[in-house]
Amino acid sequence: MKIAIVGTGYVGLVSGTCFAEMGVDVTCVDVDVQKIANLNKGIIPIYEPGLEDMVLRNIKAERLHFTTTLPEILDDVQVVFSAVGTPPDADGSADLKYVLEVARTIGQNMQQYVLLVTKSTVPVGTAALVRQTIQAELDKRGVTIDFDVASNPEFLKEGDAIKDFMSPDRVVVGVESEKARELITKLYRPFLLNNFRVIFMDILSAEMTKYAANAMLATRISFMNDMANLCELVGADVNMVRKGIGSDQRIGGKFLYAGCGYGGSCFPKDVKALIRTAGQNGYELRVLKAVEEVNAYQKQVLFHKLQRHFNGELSGKTVCIWGLSFKPNTDDMREAPALVLIEKLLSAGCKVRAFDPVAMPEAKELVNTKMTSLDTTHMYFANDIYDAVLDADALLLVTEWKEFRMPSWGVVKKTMKGSLIIDGRNIYDKMEMKEMGFMYDPIG
């Protein structure tokens, strides 16, 4: 079976590579000439554990190809996945220009049946716009060619994307025809031989499912962060509260960990887009608006804790940050809490020393381009975790990378000037830290 995937970002590249791994002949398409040239050499543009080896293996096996031109391969494929970006506009709505450009290209060049599957996260009703766009181009050409559109939203966790794709707990697909259903079933069957878990539904419901899933997970995170802040005020321990409520089978323990806010490419963008969609339909999603407000506050909570410890006198203090990416096992800095923290620290006159195992290049680029009004000469990107804590008055753990879990605390203690550790992910043991002479402040 031959398919095309348009867009070689996170979703497109992972999806295309995993399909190729299961024997599908895949051509990935992107307008970025340099990116395609690099991919043809096996140089991948993102960090995802295991992806590079899989890309190289499937290029060698001639199952994975890369090109900049969709029309030249359109006659050879039955299914085209659209995995292009949908960046948020200023009002929170998703920008569909790239999605509709793919539809226009297909309408202008198709000569036979094509199933266009939208894999990008798009607002409810996008499939109808895609269908209209393709049909309009066919009408301009004066031809009648059968085609289908479908929705197949991705549910990949950065850092575990390959596992999620190869062994999904569900595949959600919105279709309009039996032919589209049969093609998708054939394509996904190798992934689900032991337990066939493709959930077919109408397209509008599939589009809504993606937003609703991310909104629910974001809600759980903000709920626990709200509870953590209250726990601190009343003297309760949010970790004990989490265990208590997580043991209730109706609630469960996932996404109940308090921290310093969520980020990434999905939750912030999708919550905003869903709120926007509701507004366009005359409805206010009050719970999700609160979720956003809590998360915006939580991204500042480490800074507020630091202020309290130093009675608001932060100018001239050296602050170490461990972890920059929005979560472990990725270099993704989109909406990362670390960026909010760095901006506030530099604004307060602090010297910042930071380390991340993977995200340093991306973080440097964002600090240098997005924080031009601040004195970024006070921002130092360290060589390792111990270089980062050199002469630091305080250490702030922002991203829970594995290498931060068991450092040599004796070295840290000797290297730091101060003894304050603010744990933004609650990965350390409170009593152990105090016994080693640290002033330890977790979340909740």
C-alpha positions as CSV (number, residue, x, y, z in Angstrom):
1,M,0.0,0.0,0.0
2,K,1.3,3.4,-0.9
3,I,0.5,6.6,1.0
4,A,1.7,10.2,1.2
5,I,2.0,12.3,4.3
6,V,2.2,16.1,3.9
7,G,4.1,17.8,6.6
8,T,7.3,16.5,8.2
9,G,6.9,18.1,11.6
10,Y,6.4,16.0,14.8
11,V,3.2,14.3,13.8
12,G,3.9,13.8,10.1
13,L,7.4,12.4,10.5
14,V,6.6,10.1,13.4
15,S,3.4,8.8,11.6
16,G,5.1,8.3,8.2
17,T,8.1,6.5,9.8
18,C,5.9,4.2,11.8
19,F,3.7,3.4,8.8
20,A,6.9,2.5,6.9
21,E,8.1,0.4,9.8
22,M,5.0,-1.8,9.3
23,G,5.6,-2.2,5.6
24,V,3.7,0.6,4.0
25,D,5.4,2.5,1.2
26,V,5.4,6.1,2.5
27,T,6.4,9.4,0.9
28,C,6.6,12.4,3.2
29,V,6.1,15.8,1.6
30,D,7.3,19.2,2.8
31,V,7.8,22.6,1.2
32,D,11.0,23.1,3.2
33,V,13.7,22.2,0.7
34,Q,16.5,22.1,3.3
35,K,14.5,19.9,5.7
36,I,13.8,17.4,2.9
37,A,17.4,17.4,1.8
38,N,18.4,16.6,5.4
39,L,15.8,13.9,5.8
40,N,17.0,12.2,2.7
41,K,20.4,12.0,4.4
42,G,18.8,10.7,7.6
43,I,19.1,14.0,9.5
44,I,15.9,14.5,11.4
45,P,14.6,17.9,12.6
46,I,13.2,16.9,15.9
47,Y,14.3,14.9,19.0
48,E,12.2,11.8,19.7
49,P,13.7,8.7,21.3
50,G,14.2,5.9,18.7
51,L,13.0,8.0,15.7
52,E,16.4,8.6,14.0
53,D,17.2,4.8,13.9
54,M,13.8,4.0,12.5
55,V,14.0,6.7,9.8
56,L,17.5,5.4,8.7
57,R,16.3,1.8,8.7
58,N,13.3,2.6,6.5
59,I,15.1,4.8,4.1
60,K,17.6,2.0,3.6
61,A,14.7,-0.5,3.1
62,E,13.3,2.0,0.5
63,R,9.9,2.2,2.2
64,L,10.4,5.8,3.4
65,H,10.8,8.6,0.8
66,F,11.0,12.4,1.0
67,T,10.0,15.0,-1.6
68,T,9.0,18.6,-1.9
69,T,6.4,18.1,-4.5
70,L,3.0,16.5,-3.8
71,P,1.6,16.5,-7.4
72,E,4.4,14.3,-8.7
73,I,3.4,11.4,-6.4
74,L,-0.4,12.0,-6.3
75,D,-1.2,9.4,-9.0
76,D,0.7,6.7,-7.1
77,V,-1.2,6.9,-3.8
78,Q,-4.7,6.3,-2.6
79,V,-4.4,7.9,0.8
80,V,-2.9,11.3,1.6
81,F,-2.5,12.3,5.3
82,S,-2.4,16.0,6.0
83,A,-0.2,16.7,9.0
84,V,0.7,20.3,8.4
85,G,0.9,22.9,11.1
86,T,-2.2,24.7,12.5
87,P,-0.6,27.5,14.5
88,P,-2.9,29.6,16.8
89,D,-3.9,33.0,15.6
90,A,-3.9,36.0,18.1
91,D,-7.5,35.2,19.0
92,G,-6.8,31.6,19.8
93,S,-8.3,30.1,16.7
94,A,-6.4,27.6,14.6
95,D,-4.9,28.9,11.4
96,L,-6.1,26.6,8.6
97,K,-4.2,28.1,5.7
98,Y,-1.7,25.2,5.4
99,V,-4.5,22.6,5.7
100,L,-6.6,24.2,3.0
101,E,-3.5,24.6,0.8
102,V,-3.0,20.9,0.8
103,A,-6.7,20.5,-0.2
104,R,-6.3,23.0,-3.0
105,T,-3.2,21.2,-4.3
106,I,-5.0,17.9,-4.4
107,G,-8.0,19.4,-6.1
108,Q,-5.8,21.0,-8.8
109,N,-3.8,17.9,-9.5
110,M,-5.7,14.7,-8.7
111,Q,-6.5,12.4,-11.7
112,Q,-8.1,9.5,-9.7
113,Y,-9.7,8.7,-6.4
114,V,-7.9,10.1,-3.3
115,L,-8.8,9.8,0.4
116,L,-7.5,12.9,2.2
117,V,-7.1,12.2,5.9
118,T,-6.6,15.2,8.2
119,K,-4.2,14.2,11.0
120,S,-3.5,17.8,12.2
121,T,-5.5,19.0,15.1
122,V,-8.2,21.1,13.5
123,P,-11.4,22.8,14.7
124,V,-14.7,21.0,14.4
125,G,-16.1,21.6,10.8
126,T,-12.7,21.7,9.1
127,A,-13.3,18.5,7.1
128,A,-16.3,20.3,5.4
129,L,-14.0,23.2,4.4
130,V,-11.5,20.7,3.0
131,R,-14.2,19.0,1.0
132,Q,-15.5,22.3,-0.3
133,T,-11.9,23.4,-1.3
134,I,-11.2,20.2,-3.2
135,Q,-14.5,20.3,-5.0
136,A,-14.1,24.0,-5.9
137,E,-10.8,23.1,-7.6
138,L,-12.3,20.2,-9.5
139,D,-15.2,22.4,-10.6
140,K,-12.7,25.0,-12.0
141,R,-11.1,22.2,-14.0
142,G,-14.5,21.0,-15.2
143,V,-13.8,17.4,-14.1
144,T,-15.7,14.9,-12.0
145,I,-13.4,12.7,-9.8
146,D,-14.5,10.8,-6.8
147,F,-12.7,11.6,-3.5
148,D,-13.2,11.2,0.3
149,V,-12.2,13.2,3.3
150,A,-11.6,11.8,6.8
151,S,-10.4,12.8,10.2
152,N,-7.8,10.8,12.1
153,P,-6.5,12.9,15.0
154,E,-3.2,12.0,16.5
155,F,-2.8,11.1,20.2
156,L,1.0,11.0,20.4
157,K,2.8,11.9,23.6
158,E,6.1,13.6,22.9
159,G,8.9,11.3,24.2
160,D,6.7,8.2,23.8
161,A,5.4,8.9,20.3
162,I,6.7,5.8,18.6
163,K,5.3,3.5,21.3
164,D,2.0,5.4,21.1
165,F,1.8,5.0,17.4
166,M,3.0,1.4,17.1
167,S,0.8,0.2,20.1
168,P,-2.1,2.6,20.3
169,D,-4.7,2.3,23.0
170,R,-7.2,3.6,20.4
171,V,-7.3,5.0,16.8
172,V,-10.1,7.5,16.3
173,V,-11.3,7.9,12.7
174,G,-14.1,10.0,11.3
175,V,-15.4,8.9,7.9
176,E,-18.2,9.6,5.5
177,S,-18.1,6.5,3.2
178,E,-17.6,2.8,3.4
179,K,-14.7,3.0,0.9
180,A,-12.8,5.4,3.3
181,R,-13.6,3.1,6.2
182,E,-12.2,0.1,4.3
183,L,-9.0,1.9,3.4
184,I,-8.3,3.1,6.9
185,T,-9.1,-0.4,8.3
186,K,-6.6,-1.9,5.9
187,L,-3.9,0.6,6.8
188,Y,-4.2,0.2,10.5
189,R,-4.8,-3.5,10.8
190,P,-1.1,-4.4,11.2
191,F,-0.8,-2.2,14.3
192,L,-3.8,-3.8,15.9
193,L,-3.8,-7.5,15.1
194,N,-4.2,-8.6,18.7
195,N,-6.9,-6.2,19.7
196,F,-8.5,-4.2,16.9
197,R,-9.2,-0.8,18.4
198,V,-10.1,1.5,15.6
199,I,-13.1,3.6,16.8
200,F,-15.0,4.8,13.7
201,M,-17.4,7.7,14.0
202,D,-18.7,10.7,12.1
203,I,-16.1,13.3,11.1
204,L,-17.5,16.1,13.4
205,S,-17.3,13.8,16.4
206,A,-13.7,12.7,15.5
207,E,-12.6,16.3,15.3
208,M,-14.2,17.1,18.6
209,T,-12.7,14.0,20.3
210,K,-9.2,15.3,19.9
211,Y,-9.9,18.7,21.5
212,A,-12.0,17.2,24.2
213,A,-9.3,14.7,25.2
214,N,-6.6,17.3,25.5
215,A,-9.0,19.7,27.3
216,M,-9.8,16.9,29.8
217,L,-6.1,16.2,30.5
218,A,-5.3,19.9,30.8
219,T,-8.3,20.2,33.3
220,R,-6.9,17.4,35.5
221,I,-3.5,19.1,35.6
222,S,-4.9,22.5,36.5
223,F,-7.2,21.0,39.0
224,M,-4.3,19.4,40.9
225,N,-2.2,22.5,40.7
226,D,-5.1,24.4,42.2
227,M,-5.4,21.8,44.9
228,A,-1.6,22.0,45.5
229,N,-1.7,25.7,46.1
230,L,-4.6,25.3,48.6
231,C,-2.7,22.4,50.3
232,E,0.2,24.7,50.9
233,L,-2.1,27.3,52.6
234,V,-3.8,24.8,54.9
235,G,-0.8,22.6,55.6
236,A,-1.9,19.5,53.7
237,D,0.4,17.4,51.4
238,V,-0.8,17.3,47.8
239,N,1.1,14.0,47.2
240,M,-1.0,12.3,49.9
241,V,-4.1,13.9,48.4
242,R,-3.2,12.6,45.0
243,K,-2.8,9.1,46.3
244,G,-6.1,9.3,48.1
245,I,-8.2,10.5,45.2
246,G,-6.3,8.5,42.6
247,S,-7.2,5.3,44.3
248,D,-10.8,5.9,43.4
249,Q,-11.4,3.9,40.3
250,R,-13.8,6.6,39.0
251,I,-10.9,9.1,39.0
252,G,-7.7,7.1,38.5
253,G,-4.1,8.3,39.1
254,K,-3.1,9.7,35.7
255,F,-2.5,13.4,35.1
256,L,-3.0,14.1,38.8
257,Y,0.6,15.3,39.5
258,A,1.0,18.8,40.7
259,G,3.7,20.9,39.1
260,C,4.7,24.2,37.6
261,G,2.2,24.2,34.7
262,Y,1.7,22.5,31.4
263,G,3.1,23.5,28.0
264,G,3.9,22.0,24.7
265,S,2.3,22.1,21.3
266,C,-1.1,20.6,22.2
267,F,-2.7,21.5,25.5
268,P,-2.3,25.3,25.4
269,K,-3.2,25.6,21.7
270,D,-6.1,23.1,21.8
271,V,-7.7,24.6,25.0
272,K,-7.6,28.0,23.3
273,A,-9.0,26.7,20.1
274,L,-11.9,24.9,21.9
275,I,-12.8,28.0,23.9
276,R,-12.8,29.9,20.6
277,T,-15.0,27.4,18.9
278,A,-17.5,27.6,21.7
279,G,-17.5,31.4,21.5
280,Q,-18.2,31.2,17.8
281,N,-21.2,29.1,18.6
282,G,-22.6,31.4,21.3
283,Y,-21.4,29.3,24.3
284,E,-18.9,30.0,27.0
285,L,-16.6,27.1,28.2
286,R,-16.2,28.5,31.8
287,V,-14.4,25.4,33.1
288,L,-11.7,25.6,30.4
289,K,-11.3,29.4,30.8
290,A,-10.5,28.6,34.5
291,V,-8.1,25.8,33.4
292,E,-6.2,28.4,31.3
293,E,-6.1,30.9,34.2
294,V,-4.8,28.4,36.7
295,N,-2.1,27.3,34.2
296,A,-1.0,30.8,33.6
297,Y,-0.7,31.4,37.3
298,Q,1.1,28.0,37.9
299,K,3.8,28.9,35.4
300,Q,4.8,31.7,37.8
301,V,4.6,29.7,41.0
302,L,8.3,28.9,41.2
303,F,9.2,32.6,40.8
304,H,6.7,33.5,43.6
305,K,8.2,30.9,45.9
306,L,11.7,32.3,45.2
307,Q,10.5,35.8,45.9
308,R,9.1,34.7,49.3
309,H,12.3,32.9,50.3
310,F,14.4,36.1,49.5
311,N,11.8,38.6,50.7
312,G,11.4,40.0,47.2
313,E,15.1,40.9,47.0
314,L,16.2,38.9,43.9
315,S,18.4,41.4,42.1
316,G,21.9,40.0,41.8
317,K,20.9,36.5,42.9
318,T,22.2,33.5,40.9
319,V,19.5,31.0,40.1
320,C,20.0,27.6,38.6
321,I,17.3,25.9,36.4
322,W,17.3,22.2,35.8
323,G,15.2,21.4,32.8
324,L,14.0,23.7,30.0
325,S,11.7,21.6,27.7
326,F,8.0,21.5,28.5
327,K,8.4,17.8,29.5
328,P,11.2,15.1,29.5
329,N,12.4,13.3,26.4
330,T,11.7,16.1,24.0
331,D,13.4,19.3,22.8
332,D,10.0,21.0,22.5
333,M,10.1,24.5,24.1
334,R,6.6,25.6,22.9
335,E,4.7,27.2,25.8
336,A,7.3,25.8,28.2
337,P,7.0,27.0,31.9
338,A,10.8,27.5,31.9
339,L,10.4,30.4,29.4
340,V,8.1,32.2,31.7
341,L,10.4,31.6,34.6
342,I,13.5,32.8,32.8
343,E,11.8,36.0,31.6
344,K,10.7,36.8,35.2
345,L,14.1,36.0,36.7
346,L,15.9,38.2,34.1
347,S,13.4,41.0,34.6
348,A,14.1,40.8,38.4
349,G,17.8,41.2,37.9
350,C,18.8,37.6,38.5
351,K,21.7,35.8,36.9
352,V,20.3,32.5,35.4
353,R,22.3,29.3,34.9
354,A,20.3,26.6,33.1
355,F,20.9,23.1,31.8
356,D,18.7,20.7,29.8
357,P,19.9,17.4,28.3
358,V,18.3,18.1,24.8
359,A,16.5,21.4,24.6
360,M,19.5,23.9,25.0
361,P,19.8,24.9,21.3
362,E,16.1,25.6,21.0
363,A,16.0,27.4,24.4
364,K,19.0,29.6,23.4
365,E,17.3,30.6,20.1
366,L,14.0,31.6,21.9
367,V,15.8,33.5,24.7
368,N,17.9,35.4,22.1
369,T,15.0,36.2,19.8
370,K,12.0,36.6,22.1
371,M,13.6,38.3,25.1
372,T,15.4,41.1,23.4
373,S,14.2,43.7,25.8
374,L,16.0,41.9,28.7
375,D,19.7,41.7,29.6
376,T,20.3,38.2,28.2
377,T,24.0,38.4,29.1
378,H,22.9,37.3,32.5
379,M,21.6,34.0,30.9
380,Y,24.1,31.2,30.9
381,F,23.5,27.8,29.3
382,A,25.6,25.3,31.3
383,N,27.6,22.3,30.2
384,D,26.1,19.9,32.7
385,I,24.0,19.8,35.9
386,Y,26.9,20.7,38.2
387,D,28.1,23.5,36.0
388,A,24.6,24.9,36.3
389,V,24.6,25.0,40.1
390,L,27.9,26.8,40.4
391,D,27.6,29.6,43.0
392,A,23.8,29.4,42.7
393,D,21.7,30.9,45.5
394,A,18.9,28.6,44.6
395,L,18.2,25.5,42.4
396,L,14.8,25.3,40.6
397,L,13.8,21.9,39.1
398,V,11.5,22.6,36.2
399,T,11.6,19.5,34.0
400,E,11.8,16.0,35.5
401,W,14.5,14.5,33.2
402,K,15.8,11.2,34.6
403,E,19.3,12.4,35.1
404,F,18.0,15.0,37.6
405,R,16.5,12.3,39.8
406,M,19.6,11.1,41.6
407,P,22.4,13.7,41.3
408,S,25.4,13.7,43.6
409,W,23.9,15.9,46.3
410,G,27.3,16.2,48.0
411,V,28.7,17.8,44.9
412,V,25.6,20.0,44.5
413,K,25.9,21.2,48.1
414,K,29.6,22.1,47.8
415,T,29.1,23.8,44.4
416,M,26.1,25.9,45.3
417,K,26.4,29.1,47.3
418,G,23.0,28.8,48.9
419,S,21.0,25.7,49.9
420,L,17.5,26.4,48.6
421,I,15.9,23.9,46.2
422,I,12.5,24.5,44.8
423,D,11.1,21.4,43.2
424,G,8.6,22.2,40.5
425,R,7.8,18.5,39.8
426,N,7.9,17.0,43.3
427,I,10.5,14.3,42.4
428,Y,12.6,14.5,45.6
429,D,12.0,13.2,49.1
430,K,11.3,16.0,51.5
431,M,12.9,14.4,54.6
432,E,16.0,13.2,52.7
433,M,16.6,16.7,51.3
434,K,16.3,18.3,54.7
435,E,18.7,15.7,56.2
436,M,21.3,16.7,53.6
437,G,21.1,20.3,54.7
438,F,18.9,21.7,51.9
439,M,16.1,24.1,52.3
440,Y,13.5,22.2,50.3
441,D,10.3,23.7,48.9
442,P,8.1,21.4,46.7
443,I,4.7,22.1,45.0
444,G,1.8,21.7,47.5
